């Protein structure tokens, strides 16, 4: 029977009914064609009319091709669609992300798929691009960024109904071991602070004690600093002259320890709203910051480092002191704790953290391998229990680790709370 009434019970327990058609057609030299569909008009007469239209379309060979008319515009090529895609991306991405996408189109996509129609780019073309970039020595992260931009372009074209649904994206797995993140030891960080010029020392101290990014340091204003309660609110960042929200799109609150608060008090000026600025009150340029960190590392006798190394140092030192990764994640402003685990040198930090806990246990008179039956705190162990040392940041209460030998804390002077 080609036309029938179908009844079923939905999730809400109500009985629904729809007229549907079931058409089978066998033409000479061809396989059996079968079409099952609900009638647009939910009546028996409407279903019968719909069944006749489907049967005639199958006989004419036009079924499923009604929308392919001569007046339909052709699918654009990737080169033609690039400007439209980037213009729409400005509504949802930061200037830095837009610059990265322009660079990907210029260096990889336009030269490879520029003259191709969007609907002709499928899974085979994705795999060919992966192989080409892999043979050229491109890193897995860069390959995934290129593939992600290409896939996002096709998804946008599909949302605008220019092409069908694009193929599923499969990223390249990095088979090499992830390199350990570079960070400064306690002695290296202390030496860096001592050898930095007095003009730029506050910026170095604040980066080491708060973990702010370079763009966040450059965009920091005095209205964001609260010296009395000892905190700063990271509300903005600057990238290539564009001011916007920090990475992740959310502001965060970071506590100030004694050294960071003292450095800001001594650095207080009236030249303008920016904390770190030039003589005319304008914010510090990115090239100036790069020259500052290069000169400071050279004066301290360190290897070449960047401002992000100071951010890794802040995170790694917190982990070595026993601060939970979830707390470090909130301080750094990471959206995922996996990023925090990668950015702080976890293996090295955990080794040093275990050594510090062992040193603390030995300071209490316990031998290695014996079970600790008491939690008494001798006078040489600095226990910070007062509520004034608790710092509330983004709804999370942090407490400084207690049970640390006095000589260890004395070595970490520039990180004292």
C-alpha positions in Angstrom: 0.0 0.0 0.0 1.6 3.3 -1.1 -0.4 5.6 1.3 -1.1 4.8 4.9 -1.8 6.4 8.3 0.9 6.0 10.8 0.2 6.4 14.6 2.7 6.5 17.5 3.0 7.7 21.1 5.5 10.5 21.7 7.6 11.1 24.8 4.8 13.0 26.5 2.5 10.0 26.2 0.3 11.6 23.5 -0.8 9.7 20.4 0.2 11.4 17.2 -0.8 10.4 13.6 0.6 11.4 10.2 -0.1 10.3 6.6 2.9 9.0 4.8 3.7 7.6 1.4 5.8 4.5 0.5 6.7 4.4 -3.2 8.7 1.5 -4.8 9.7 1.8 -8.5 11.6 -0.7 -10.6 12.8 0.6 -14.0 14.5 -1.7 -16.6 18.3 -2.0 -16.0 18.1 -0.1 -12.7 17.9 -1.0 -9.0 14.7 -0.7 -7.1 14.1 2.8 -5.9 12.1 3.3 -2.7 10.9 6.6 -1.2 9.3 6.9 2.2 8.2 10.3 3.5 5.5 12.1 5.4 2.9 14.0 3.3 3.2 17.8 3.5 -0.6 17.9 3.7 -1.8 15.6 6.6 -4.9 14.2 4.8 -5.5 11.0 2.8 -6.2 13.0 -0.4 -3.1 15.1 0.1 -1.0 12.0 0.6 -2.3 10.4 -2.5 -1.5 13.5 -4.5 2.0 13.6 -3.0 2.5 9.9 -3.9 1.7 10.6 -7.6 4.2 13.5 -7.7 6.9 11.3 -6.3 6.2 8.5 -8.7 6.3 10.9 -11.7 9.5 12.5 -10.5 11.1 9.0 -10.3 10.0 8.2 -13.8 11.4 11.5 -15.1 14.7 11.1 -13.2 14.2 14.5 -11.5 13.5 13.3 -7.9 15.8 15.1 -5.4 17.0 17.5 -8.0 14.2 20.1 -7.9 16.5 22.7 -6.2 19.2 22.4 -8.9 18.0 25.0 -11.2 20.0 27.0 -13.8 19.5 30.2 -11.8 21.2 28.9 -8.7 24.6 30.7 -8.2 27.7 28.5 -8.3 29.5 27.5 -5.1 32.3 30.0 -4.4 35.9 29.1 -4.3 38.0 29.3 -1.2 39.8 32.4 -2.5 36.4 34.1 -3.1 35.0 33.1 0.3 38.1 34.1 2.3 37.2 37.8 2.6 33.6 37.0 3.6 34.7 34.5 6.2 37.3 36.8 7.8 34.8 39.7 7.9 32.3 37.5 9.8 35.1 36.2 12.1 35.7 39.7 13.4 32.4 39.5 15.2 33.4 36.5 17.3 37.2 36.6 17.6 39.9 38.9 19.0 42.3 40.8 16.8 45.1 38.4 17.6 43.0 35.5 16.4 42.0 37.3 13.2 45.7 38.0 12.5 46.5 34.3 13.0 43.7 33.3 10.6 44.9 35.7 8.0 48.4 34.3 8.2 47.0 30.7 7.9 45.1 31.7 4.7 48.1 33.5 3.3 50.7 30.9 4.0 48.8 27.6 3.6 45.2 27.6 2.5 44.9 30.1 -0.4 48.0 28.6 -2.2 46.6 25.1 -1.8 42.9 25.3 -2.2 42.4 28.9 -3.5 40.8 28.0 -7.0 38.8 25.0 -5.6 35.1 25.1 -4.9 34.2 24.7 -1.3 32.0 21.7 -2.0 35.0 19.9 -3.6 37.1 20.1 -0.4 36.5 16.8 1.5 38.2 14.3 3.7 40.7 13.3 0.9 41.8 17.0 0.6 42.2 17.2 4.4 44.5 14.2 4.5 46.5 15.5 1.6 47.1 18.8 3.4 48.1 16.9 6.6 50.7 14.9 4.7 52.0 17.9 2.9 52.6 19.9 6.1 54.0 16.9 7.9 56.6 16.3 5.2 57.5 20.0 5.3 58.5 19.7 9.0 55.5 21.6 10.4 54.7 21.0 14.0 51.6 19.1 15.0 50.1 22.2 16.7 50.5 24.3 13.6 49.0 21.6 11.4 46.0 21.3 13.8 45.6 25.1 13.7 45.6 25.1 9.8 43.1 22.2 9.7 40.9 23.9 12.3 40.7 27.1 10.3 39.9 25.2 7.1 37.2 23.2 8.8 35.7 26.3 10.5 35.5 27.9 7.1 33.6 25.0 5.6 31.3 24.9 8.7 30.5 28.6 8.2 29.7 28.0 4.5 27.4 25.1 5.5 25.6 27.3 8.0 24.9 29.8 5.2 23.6 26.9 3.1 26.3 27.3 0.4 27.6 23.7 0.7 26.5 20.5 2.5 27.8 19.4 5.8 31.7 19.3 5.8 33.6 16.2 6.8 34.5 15.5 10.4 37.8 17.0 11.5 40.5 14.6 12.7 43.5 16.3 14.3 47.1 15.2 14.1 48.4 13.4 17.1 51.7 14.4 18.4 53.7 11.2 18.8 56.7 13.1 20.3 57.1 13.6 24.0 55.9 17.1 25.0 58.9 19.2 26.0 59.3 20.3 29.6 58.2 23.9 30.1 61.1 26.3 31.0 61.0 28.1 34.3 63.4 29.8 36.6 64.6 28.3 39.9 64.2 30.2 43.1 67.8 31.3 43.0 67.6 32.4 39.3 64.4 34.4 39.9 66.0 36.1 42.9 69.1 36.9 40.8 66.9 38.3 37.9 65.2 40.7 40.3 68.5 41.9 41.8 70.2 42.6 38.5 67.3 44.3 36.7 67.5 48.1 36.4 65.4 50.0 39.0 63.2 51.5 36.3 62.0 48.1 35.0 62.3 46.1 38.2 58.7 46.6 39.3 57.4 45.0 36.1 59.7 42.0 36.6 58.6 41.6 40.2 54.9 41.8 39.4 55.3 39.2 36.6 57.1 36.8 38.9 54.6 37.2 41.8 51.3 37.3 39.9 51.8 35.4 36.6 50.3 38.1 34.4 50.8 37.9 30.7 52.8 40.5 28.9 49.7 42.0 27.3 48.0 42.1 30.7 51.0 43.9 32.3 51.1 46.5 29.5 47.4 47.2 29.8 47.3 47.2 33.6 45.9 50.5 35.1 46.0 52.0 38.5 42.2 51.7 38.8 42.7 47.9 38.7 45.2 47.9 41.7 44.0 47.7 45.3 47.1 48.0 47.5 45.3 48.1 50.8 43.5 44.7 50.5 46.4 43.5 48.4 44.9 42.5 45.1 44.7 43.4 41.4 41.8 42.8 39.0 42.9 41.8 35.5 40.3 43.3 33.2 42.0 44.0 29.9 44.9 43.1 27.7 46.6 44.8 24.7 47.7 43.1 21.5 49.2 45.0 18.6 47.5 48.2 19.7 44.1 46.6 20.3 42.7 46.7 23.9 40.2 43.9 24.8 39.4 41.4 27.5 42.1 39.0 28.7 42.7 35.7 27.0 39.6 33.5 27.7 37.3 36.5 27.7 37.0 36.8 31.5 38.5 39.0 34.1 40.1 37.5 37.2 41.4 38.6 40.6 45.0 37.9 41.7 46.3 38.5 45.2 49.4 40.6 45.9 52.2 39.3 48.2 54.4 41.6 50.1 57.1 42.0 47.4 54.5 42.8 44.7 52.7 45.3 46.9 56.0 47.0 47.9 57.2 47.2 44.3 53.9 48.9 43.2 54.0 51.3 46.1 57.5 52.4 45.2 56.6 52.6 41.5 53.5 54.8 42.1 53.5 57.8 39.6 51.2 60.4 38.2 52.1 60.2 34.5 48.9 58.6 33.4 46.4 55.7 34.1 48.8 52.9 33.1 50.9 51.3 35.7 53.8 50.7 33.4 54.1 53.5 30.9 56.6 55.7 29.1 57.6 59.3 30.1 54.6 60.7 28.2 52.1 58.4 30.0 51.4 56.0 27.0 51.5 52.3 27.6 54.7 50.4 27.0 55.2 48.9 23.6 55.8 45.2 23.0 59.3 45.8 21.5 60.3 47.7 24.6 59.2 44.8 26.9 61.2 42.3 24.8 64.3 44.5 25.1 63.8 44.8 28.9 63.6 41.0 29.5 66.5 40.3 27.1 68.7 42.8 28.9 67.6 41.6 32.4 68.3 37.9 31.5 71.8 38.9 30.1 72.7 40.9 33.2 71.7 38.0 35.4 73.7 35.5 33.4 70.6 33.5 32.4 69.7 31.8 29.2 67.5 33.7 26.8 64.0 33.8 28.3 60.7 35.6 27.6 57.9 37.1 29.6 56.0 33.9 29.5 58.8 32.2 31.2 58.1 34.4 34.3 54.5 33.2 34.1 55.6 29.6 34.0 57.9 30.3 37.0 55.0 31.7 39.0 52.9 28.6 38.3 55.7 26.1 38.9 56.7 27.7 42.2 53.2 27.6 43.5 52.9 23.9 42.6 56.2 23.2 44.4 54.8 24.9 47.5 51.9 22.5 47.4 49.2 24.8 46.0 46.5 22.7 44.2 46.4 22.8 40.5 42.8 24.0 40.6 43.9 27.1 42.5 46.8 27.7 40.1 44.3 27.5 37.2 42.1 30.2 38.7 45.1 32.5 39.3 46.5 32.0 35.8 43.0 32.4 34.2 43.1 29.1 32.3 39.8 27.7 31.0 41.0 24.1 31.4 43.1 22.5 34.1 44.9 20.5 31.3 46.5 23.8 30.2 47.7 24.5 33.7 49.2 21.0 34.0 51.1 21.6 30.7 52.3 25.1 31.5 53.8 24.5 34.9 56.7 22.0 34.7 54.7 19.3 36.5 57.2 16.5 36.7 60.0 18.8 38.0 57.6 20.6 40.4 56.2 17.4 41.9 59.8 16.0 42.4 60.7 19.2 44.3 57.4 19.3 46.1 58.0 15.8 47.4 61.5 16.8 48.5 60.2 19.8 50.4 57.6 17.7 52.2 60.3 15.2 53.0 62.5 18.0 54.4 59.6 19.2 56.4 59.1 15.7 57.8 62.7 15.4 58.7 62.6 18.8 60.4 60.0 17.4 62.7 62.2 14.6 63.8 60.7 11.7 61.7 63.0 9.3 59.9 62.4 8.2 56.4 60.2 5.1 56.2 58.6 5.6 59.6 55.0 6.4 60.1 54.2 9.9 61.3 52.0 9.6 64.4 52.0 13.2 65.4 51.3 16.5 63.7 52.9 18.8 66.3 54.6 21.8 64.8 58.0 22.7 66.3 59.1 26.3 66.6 61.4 26.1 63.6 58.4 25.2 61.4 56.6 28.3 60.2 52.8 27.6 60.4 50.6 30.2 58.9 47.1 29.7 60.4 45.8 33.2 60.8 42.8 34.2 58.6 44.7 37.3 57.5 46.9 35.1 55.4 43.9 33.6 53.6 43.3 35.3 50.2 40.0 35.0 48.5 40.4 34.9 44.7 37.5 34.3 42.3 35.5 32.6 45.0 38.3 30.2 45.9 40.0 30.3 49.3 43.7 29.8 49.1 45.9 29.1 52.1 49.6 29.2 52.2 51.1 25.8 52.7 52.2 25.4 56.4 54.9 22.9 57.4 57.9 24.3 55.6 61.4 24.5 57.1 62.4 28.0 58.1 65.6 27.8 56.0 63.6 26.9 52.8 61.3 29.9 53.3 64.2 32.1 54.0 65.7 31.2 50.6 62.5 32.2 48.8 62.5 35.8 49.9 60.9 37.4 46.8 57.9 35.0 47.1 57.1 35.6 50.8 53.5 36.4 51.5 
